[in-house]
């Protein structure tokens, strides 16, 4: 039980980092860049993708098509006030967002941000490992599991931790190359 639970937690941590990485800008436009934008709509803050569709007709342009045209000013305001540094253009029907190329300073900031995200993922992995190991130790103490079996389970949890950590490192390396590429 503890190994399966640890595996589920570790896979969730890796997936969370993957999701976080997708929101970091590289040189080209992707709809995921706007995933963090929340729009004041219908009396609450809603994710942009629930009030509009986002497409990328060309590599340096995002197009936001609201489902309800009355939300255009709110969507534009949400994009402007986000910390993404975009300058949207509203033509009354859709919002066009040119994605400027990143300068060197911004690339380095994003690389630093990626490292922080990856470290948060590693902390989650270590936490999942600790919970799994604690459960195994408790089972050994209560004589629910033999010592040999308990040590095998803890070895398996450590191997899983190492594999997930390597997966995070690979993802970080790949995304960092994308961000730093000119």
C-alpha positions in Angstrom: 0.0 0.0 0.0 2.7 2.5 1.0 4.7 2.0 -2.3 1.6 2.5 -4.4 0.6 5.6 -2.5 4.2 7.0 -2.7 4.2 6.3 -6.5 0.9 8.1 -6.9 2.1 11.1 -5.0 5.4 11.2 -6.9 3.7 11.0 -10.2 1.4 13.8 -9.2 4.5 15.9 -8.2 6.1 15.3 -11.6 2.9 16.1 -13.4 2.5 19.4 -11.4 6.0 20.5 -12.4 5.2 19.6 -16.1 2.1 21.8 -15.9 4.1 24.6 -14.3 6.8 24.4 -16.9 4.1 24.7 -19.7 3.2 28.2 -18.4 6.8 29.5 -18.8 7.4 31.3 -22.0 9.8 30.2 -24.6 10.3 32.1 -27.8 7.0 31.0 -29.3 3.4 31.4 -28.5 1.3 28.6 -27.0 -2.2 28.7 -25.5 -0.7 27.4 -22.2 1.0 30.8 -21.7 -2.4 32.2 -20.6 -3.3 29.4 -18.3 -2.5 31.5 -15.2 -4.8 34.4 -16.3 -8.0 34.8 -14.3 -10.8 36.9 -15.6 -13.5 38.8 -13.5 -16.6 37.3 -15.1 -20.1 36.6 -13.8 -19.2 37.7 -10.3 -16.1 35.5 -9.8 -12.5 35.0 -11.0 -12.6 32.4 -13.8 -9.7 30.9 -15.7 -9.4 32.4 -19.2 -9.9 29.1 -20.9 -13.4 28.9 -19.4 -14.6 32.2 -20.9 -12.7 32.2 -24.2 -10.8 30.0 -26.6 -7.1 30.7 -27.2 -5.4 29.8 -30.4 -2.0 30.4 -32.1 -2.5 31.2 -35.8 1.2 32.0 -36.0 4.3 31.3 -33.8 4.4 34.9 -32.4 0.7 35.6 -32.0 -2.0 34.4 -29.6 -5.7 35.0 -30.5 -8.3 35.1 -27.7 -11.9 34.6 -28.9 -14.4 35.2 -26.0 -17.5 33.0 -25.8 -19.4 36.1 -24.7 -18.4 39.3 -26.4 -19.4 41.4 -23.4 -16.4 40.0 -21.5 -13.8 41.4 -24.0 -12.9 44.4 -21.8 -12.6 42.1 -18.7 -10.4 39.6 -20.6 -8.2 42.4 -21.9 -7.8 43.9 -18.4 -6.9 40.4 -17.0 -4.2 39.9 -19.6 -2.8 43.4 -19.0 -2.7 43.0 -15.2 -1.2 39.6 -15.3 2.6 39.5 -14.8 3.1 38.0 -18.3 4.2 41.3 -19.9 1.8 41.1 -22.9 0.2 44.0 -24.7 -3.2 42.8 -26.0 -5.0 44.5 -28.9 -8.8 44.4 -28.8 -10.6 44.9 -32.1 -14.2 44.5 -30.7 -14.5 40.8 -31.6 -11.2 39.1 -30.6 -8.1 40.0 -28.8 -4.7 39.6 -30.5 -1.7 39.2 -28.3 1.7 39.6 -30.0 4.3 37.5 -28.2 7.6 39.4 -28.4 10.9 37.5 -28.5 12.5 37.2 -25.1 15.5 39.3 -24.3 18.6 37.8 -22.6 17.7 39.1 -19.2 14.1 37.7 -19.4 15.4 34.4 -20.5 17.7 34.2 -17.5 14.8 35.1 -15.2 12.7 32.3 -16.7 15.6 29.8 -16.3 15.8 30.8 -12.6 12.1 30.4 -12.3 12.3 26.9 -13.9 14.9 25.9 -11.3 12.6 27.0 -8.5 9.7 25.0 -9.9 11.9 21.9 -10.3 13.1 22.3 -6.7 9.5 22.5 -5.5 8.9 19.3 -7.3 11.9 17.7 -5.7 10.6 18.8 -2.3 7.3 17.1 -3.1 9.2 13.9 -4.1 11.1 13.9 -0.8 7.9 14.4 1.1 6.2 11.5 -0.7 9.3 9.4 0.0 9.2 10.3 3.7 5.5 9.4 4.0 6.0 6.1 2.2 9.0 5.2 4.4 7.2 6.2 7.6 4.3 3.9 6.6 6.7 1.0 6.0 8.5 1.6 9.3 5.2 1.7 11.1 4.1 -1.6 9.4 7.4 -3.2 10.5 7.0 -1.9 14.1 3.5 -3.3 14.2 4.8 -6.6 12.8 2.4 -6.2 9.8 5.5 -6.5 7.5 8.7 -8.5 8.0 11.9 -6.5 8.3 13.2 -7.9 5.0 10.0 -7.0 3.2 10.0 -3.6 4.8 13.6 -2.9 3.6 12.7 -4.1 0.1 9.7 -1.7 0.1 11.9 1.2 1.2 14.5 0.3 -1.5 11.7 0.3 -4.0 10.5 3.7 -2.8 14.1 5.1 -3.0 14.5 3.7 -6.6 11.1 5.4 -7.5 12.3 8.6 -6.0 15.5 8.5 -8.0 13.6 7.8 -11.2 11.2 10.6 -10.7 14.0 13.0 -9.7 15.8 12.1 -12.9 12.6 12.7 -14.9 12.4 16.2 -13.3 16.0 16.9 -14.1 15.5 15.8 -17.7 12.4 18.0 -18.0 14.3 21.0 -16.5 17.2 20.5 -18.9 14.9 20.4 -21.9 12.8 23.4 -20.9 15.8 25.4 -19.9 17.3 24.8 -23.4 14.0 26.0 -25.0 14.0 29.1 -22.9 17.6 30.0 -23.4 17.6 29.2 -27.1 17.8 32.4 -29.3 
